[in-house]
Amino acid sequence: MEDFIDYYKILQVSPDTSRENIKKSYRHLTKVYHPDTGNKDDRIMKRINEAYEYLSDSVKRNYYDEIYRDHYYEPVEEEEFQDTGYSSGVQNSPIAKELTLKDYREKIILAGLICLFILIMVLILKWTISGMSIIPQKNNPESAPDISMSNAGIINFSSVNESLKSLSELDDASKKADREKSWTTKACFSLGSNEDEVKTVMGVPQSKSYNTWFYGLSTVAFDRNGSVIGWNEVDQDIKASIGGKDPLAKPFSLGSHKNDVIAAMGTPTGIISDTTWYYSLSSVRFDDEGTVAGWNESNLALKVSLGSKEESAEQFGKGSTMQDVISAMGTPTSIIYDLWYYGSSSVKFNLSGKVEDWNEVDVVLKAG
C-alpha cells in the first residue's frame, strides 16, 4: 500500500459505512464485474477483492483507516494555528484546524460587513447634509426650497433601501445560479460521441482493453465504429451526459420512457447496456421498447413511484391485484420481473398479475 488507493471509492461506500453495507456493495459489484458475467478484464475484480479484503476485516480496516486519514488530512504548519485558544492536542487535530480557519473566515466576513455599514452611514450622512442645504431660487433669492430635513431623510433612506434591495437581488440570483449549476452535469461527451471527443474531455485513457477505455476503474465503452455505447463511473468522474435532472420532474414509473427517467434522475453514472442504467449501485431496467420494466434501489434512492401506501388499506393475499399490494405497502424498492421487493421481503405475482406468494424477511408485509 505504498501508493494510496481509496478502497471506499472502489466499493462505492462512505468511510463511516457499516460492514453490512460493505458486504452488500461487494456482492453487487461482483455481479457486475465477475469474469463469469462476461467481463474479460479481471483487473477490476482483483481491485474490488483487494478493497473488500481490507474493509471487511476489522483489524485491517482499522489499519487502513489510519492511512486513509493521513492521506486526506495532511498536517498543516503549526504557526498557522498559534494563539487559537485551543490546547496543543486539540489544536493539532484536523477538526480544530478547520474550526480555526473558519474563525478567520468569519472575522474577515464580519470586518467586511462593518466596512460596508460604515460606508452606507457616511453616504446617508452626506445625503442628509446635502438635503439640509438652502439653495436660493432664481425668482426669489430670499426664499428657500421647500425641502425639510425629514423629507431629505426619507428620500435618502429610500435610495439606500434600493441599493440594499439590488444587493439582495444579486445574492438571490447567485444562489439561484448555484442551484441551477448543481442541477446540470459537467459532462461534455455523450452516447454516440467518437473517440476523439472522449479524449478531448477525459484525456488519454490509462489503459485499453478491446473496445473499453479505462480511467482508473471507471470505463468508457465503444462499438466497432468507435462510437460511445456506455460508461461506468467507479473511482473517477466520467464526464458524460445524456441530459440534466429537472428538479420539478415527476417520479418515473413502470412504462415510463428513458427521457422521463433522465428528467427525474439526471444522467446515469453507468450505462452497461441499452436495457440497464445505473445510478451508483441502484439501477433502472428497460424493455426492448425503451420503457421502464423494473428497478433496484440499493444505496441511492430512486425518484420512482407506483402509488402511495394507504393506512386504511386491507391486507393483501393470494389472488390480490398489484394495486391492492400498492395500497397496502406503497411503491416497492425493487421490481425484478415478477417479484416486487420491499427491502429483502418480496411479493411474487403470476402471469395474470395476481399475488401468487410472498416472503417476509426484514420488512413486515401487510399480508394475510
C-alpha positions in Angstrom: 0.0 0.0 0.0 2.9 2.4 -0.7 0.7 4.1 -3.4 -2.5 5.1 -1.7 -5.7 3.5 -3.1 -9.1 4.7 -1.9 -10.9 1.4 -1.2 -14.0 3.1 -0.1 -14.4 4.7 -3.6 -13.7 1.3 -5.2 -16.6 -0.3 -3.2 -18.7 2.9 -3.6 -19.4 3.3 0.1 -18.6 6.1 2.6 -15.8 5.8 5.1 -18.3 5.5 8.0 -20.4 2.9 6.5 -21.3 -0.4 8.2 -19.7 -3.8 7.5 -23.1 -5.0 6.2 -23.2 -2.2 3.6 -19.7 -3.1 2.6 -20.7 -6.7 2.0 -23.8 -5.6 0.1 -21.9 -3.3 -2.2 -19.2 -6.0 -2.7 -21.9 -8.6 -3.7 -23.4 -6.1 -6.2 -20.1 -5.2 -7.8 -19.2 -8.9 -8.0 -22.3 -9.5 -10.1 -21.3 -6.7 -12.4 -17.6 -7.3 -12.8 -17.0 -11.0 -12.2 -15.5 -12.8 -15.2 -18.5 -15.1 -15.3 -20.7 -12.2 -16.2 -18.7 -11.5 -19.4 -16.1 -9.1 -18.0 -13.0 -10.0 -20.0 -10.6 -7.8 -17.9 -10.1 -9.2 -14.4 -8.2 -6.2 -13.1 -11.3 -4.5 -11.8 -12.4 -7.6 -10.0 -8.9 -8.0 -8.4 -9.0 -4.5 -7.1 -12.6 -5.0 -5.8 -11.5 -8.1 -4.0 -8.5 -6.3 -2.6 -10.7 -3.5 -1.3 -13.1 -5.9 0.3 -10.3 -7.9 1.9 -9.2 -4.7 3.8 -12.6 -3.2 4.6 -14.4 -6.4 5.7 -11.8 -7.3 8.3 -12.0 -5.1 11.4 -8.2 -5.2 12.1 -7.2 -4.5 8.5 -9.8 -1.8 8.2 -8.5 0.0 11.4 -5.1 -0.1 9.9 -6.3 1.1 6.6 -8.4 3.9 8.2 -5.2 5.4 9.7 -3.6 5.5 6.3 -6.8 6.9 4.8 -6.9 9.8 7.4 -3.2 10.5 6.9 -3.8 10.8 3.2 -6.9 13.1 3.2 -6.0 15.1 6.3 -2.5 16.3 5.6 -0.8 18.1 8.5 -0.8 22.0 8.5 2.1 24.1 9.7 1.8 24.9 13.5 2.5 28.6 13.1 -0.8 29.0 11.2 -2.7 28.0 14.3 -0.8 29.6 17.1 -2.7 31.6 19.8 -6.0 29.9 18.9 -7.1 29.3 22.5 -7.1 25.5 22.0 -4.8 23.1 23.8 -1.9 21.7 21.8 -3.6 18.3 21.4 -6.9 19.8 20.2 -5.1 22.4 18.1 -3.3 19.8 16.0 -6.5 17.8 15.2 -7.9 18.3 11.7 -11.3 19.4 13.2 -9.7 22.1 15.3 -7.7 23.4 12.4 -10.8 23.5 10.3 -12.6 25.4 13.0 -9.7 27.9 13.4 -9.7 28.6 9.7 -13.5 29.0 9.9 -13.0 31.6 12.7 -10.6 33.5 10.5 -13.0 33.5 7.6 -15.8 34.7 9.9 -13.7 37.5 11.2 -12.9 38.6 7.6 -16.5 38.5 6.6 -17.5 40.4 9.8 -14.9 43.1 9.1 -16.2 43.4 5.5 -19.8 43.9 6.8 -18.7 46.5 9.3 -16.9 48.5 6.5 -20.0 48.2 4.3 -22.2 49.5 7.2 -19.8 52.5 7.8 -19.8 53.3 4.1 -23.6 53.3 4.0 -23.8 55.5 7.1 -21.4 58.0 5.6 -23.4 58.2 2.4 -26.6 58.7 4.4 -25.0 61.5 6.4 -23.7 63.1 3.2 -27.1 62.9 1.6 -28.8 64.3 4.7 -26.5 67.3 4.9 -26.9 67.9 1.2 -30.7 67.9 1.7 -30.4 70.5 4.5 -28.5 73.0 2.3 -30.5 76.0 1.3 -30.2 76.8 -2.3 -31.7 80.2 -3.4 -34.3 80.1 -6.1 -33.8 82.3 -9.1 -37.1 84.1 -8.8 -36.9 84.7 -5.1 -33.3 84.8 -3.6 -34.6 85.1 0.0 -36.8 82.0 -0.3 -35.5 78.5 0.4 -36.6 75.3 -1.3 -39.4 73.5 0.4 -37.3 70.5 1.5 -37.5 69.7 5.1 -34.9 67.6 6.9 -37.4 64.8 7.3 -38.2 64.8 3.6 -34.5 64.7 2.8 -34.0 61.8 5.1 -36.9 59.9 3.5 -35.5 60.4 0.0 -32.0 59.3 1.0 -33.2 56.3 3.0 -35.2 55.3 0.0 -32.1 55.3 -2.1 -30.3 53.2 0.4 -33.1 50.7 0.5 -33.0 50.5 -3.3 -29.2 49.8 -3.1 -29.8 47.1 -0.4 -32.6 45.6 -2.5 -30.3 45.4 -5.5 -27.6 43.7 -3.4 -30.3 41.2 -2.1 -31.4 40.5 -5.7 -27.8 39.9 -6.8 -27.4 37.5 -3.8 -30.6 35.7 -4.7 -29.5 35.4 -8.4 -26.2 34.0 -7.3 -27.9 31.4 -5.1 -30.2 30.5 -7.9 -27.2 30.1 -10.3 -25.6 27.8 -7.8 -28.7 25.7 -7.6 -29.0 25.5 -11.3 -25.3 24.6 -11.6 -25.9 21.7 -9.2 -28.8 20.5 -11.4 -26.7 20.4 -14.5 -24.0 18.0 -15.4 -20.3 18.6 -16.0 -20.3 16.2 -19.0 -19.0 17.0 -22.4 -19.5 13.8 -24.3 -22.5 11.5 -24.8 -23.8 8.4 -26.4 -22.6 8.3 -30.0 -19.6 10.5 -29.4 -16.4 9.4 -31.1 -13.0 8.6 -29.5 -11.5 12.0 -30.2 -14.4 13.7 -28.4 -13.9 11.5 -25.4 -10.2 12.1 -25.4 -10.7 15.8 -25.5 -12.7 15.9 -22.3 -11.3 12.9 -20.5 -7.7 12.8 -21.7 -5.7 9.8 -22.8 -7.0 6.6 -21.1 -4.7 4.9 -18.6 -5.3 1.6 -20.4 -7.4 0.0 -23.1 -9.0 -3.5 -23.4 -10.8 -4.5 -26.6 -13.4 -1.6 -27.1 -13.1 -0.3 -23.5 -11.1 2.6 -22.2 -10.0 2.7 -18.6 -9.7 5.7 -16.4 -8.7 4.1 -13.1 -11.5 1.6 -12.5 -14.0 3.8 -14.4 -14.7 2.8 -18.0 -16.0 4.1 -21.4 -17.2 1.5 -23.9 -17.2 1.9 -27.7 -18.8 -0.1 -30.5 -16.9 -1.4 -33.5 -17.2 2.0 -35.2 -15.6 3.8 -32.3 -18.8 5.4 -31.0 -19.7 5.6 -27.3 -22.2 3.0 -26.3 -21.9 3.3 -22.5 -19.7 4.0 -19.4 -19.4 3.1 -15.8 -18.2 5.5 -13.1 -16.4 3.8 -10.3 -13.5 5.7 -8.8 -13.0 8.6 -11.3 -15.5 11.1 -12.6 -16.8 10.2 -16.1 -17.7 13.5 -17.9 -20.7 12.1 -19.8 -24.2 13.4 -20.2 -27.5 12.4 -21.9 -29.4 15.2 -20.1 -29.8 17.1 -16.9 -32.0 16.4 -13.9 -35.2 18.5 -13.7 -35.9 19.4 -10.1 -39.6 19.8 -11.0 -39.9 16.5 -12.8 -42.4 13.9 -11.5 -41.2 10.4 -10.4 -40.9 7.9 -13.1 -42.9 4.6 -13.0 -43.4 1.3 -14.9 -43.8 2.1 -18.6 -42.1 5.5 -18.4 -39.7 6.4 -21.2 -36.0 7.0 -20.8 -36.5 10.8 -21.1 -38.7 10.6 -18.0 -36.0 8.8 -16.1 -33.4 11.4 -17.1 -35.7 14.2 -16.0 -36.2 12.6 -12.6 -32.7 11.3 -12.0 -30.3 13.0 -14.4 -27.6 11.3 -16.4 -26.8 7.8 -15.1 -23.4 7.0 -13.6 -23.3 3.8 -15.6 -24.8 2.6 -18.8 -23.9 -1.1 -19.2 -26.3 -1.8 -22.0 -29.4 -0.4 -23.7 -31.5 -2.2 -21.1 -29.8 -1.2 -17.8 -28.9 2.2 -16.4 -27.1 2.6 -13.0 -27.3 5.4 -10.5 -24.4 4.4 -8.2 -25.4 0.9 -7.1 -29.1 1.4 -7.8 -30.4 0.5 -11.3 -33.2 1.0 -13.7 -34.1 -1.7 -16.2 -35.8 -1.1 -19.6 -37.6 -3.4 -22.0 -36.9 -3.7 -25.7 -39.1 -0.7 -26.5 -37.1 1.5 -24.1 -39.7 1.8 -21.4 -39.2 1.1 -17.7 -39.7 -2.6 -16.8 -38.2 -2.5 -13.3 -35.7 -1.1 -10.9 -33.4 -2.0 -8.0 -33.0 0.6 -5.2 -29.7 -0.1 -3.4 -27.5 2.7 -2.0 -29.2 5.5 -3.8 -32.9 6.4 -3.6 -34.6 6.5 -7.0 -37.3 9.0 -7.7 -39.9 6.4 -8.7 -43.5 5.8 -7.7 -46.3 3.4 -8.4 -48.6 5.0 -5.8 -48.7 5.8 -2.1 -49.4 3.5 0.8 -52.9 3.9 2.3 -53.2 3.5 6.0 -56.8 2.3 5.7 -56.0 -0.4 3.1 -56.8 -4.0 3.9 -54.3 -6.8 3.9 -53.5 -8.4 0.6 -53.4 -12.1 0.0 -53.2 -14.8 -2.7 -55.2 -13.5 -5.8 -54.9 -9.8 -4.8 -54.1 -7.3 -7.6 -50.9 -5.2 -7.9 -53.0 -2.2 -6.9 -54.0 -4.0 -3.7 -50.4 -4.5 -2.8 -49.5 -0.9 -3.6 -52.4 0.3 -1.4 -51.1 -1.9 1.5 -47.4 -1.4 1.0 -46.7 1.6 -1.2 -44.1 1.6 -4.0 -41.7 -1.3 -3.9 -38.0 -0.6 -3.6 -37.2 -3.1 -6.3 -39.1 -4.8 -9.2 -37.3 -7.7 -10.8 -39.6 -9.4 -13.4 -42.4 -11.0 -11.4 -41.0 -10.2 -7.9 -41.7 -7.0 -6.0 -39.3 -6.3 -3.2 -39.8 -4.2 0.0 -36.3 -4.3 1.5 -35.5 -8.0 1.3 -39.1 -9.1 1.7 -40.8 -9.9 -1.6 -44.2 -10.5 -3.2 -44.5 -12.8 -6.2 -47.1 -12.3 -9.0 -48.3 -14.8 -11.6 -48.7 -14.1 -15.3 -52.1 -12.6 -14.7 -50.7 -10.0 -12.3 -52.2 -11.6 -9.2 -50.4 -12.3 -6.0 -49.1 -15.9 -6.0 -46.9 -15.9 -2.9 -44.8 -13.7 -0.6 -41.7 -14.0 1.6 -41.3 -11.8 4.7 -37.7 -11.2 5.6 -36.8 -7.8 7.1 -39.9 -5.6 6.2 -43.2 -6.6 7.7 -45.7 -7.3 4.8 -49.3 -6.3 5.3 -50.4 -9.7 4.1 -52.7 -12.5 5.3 
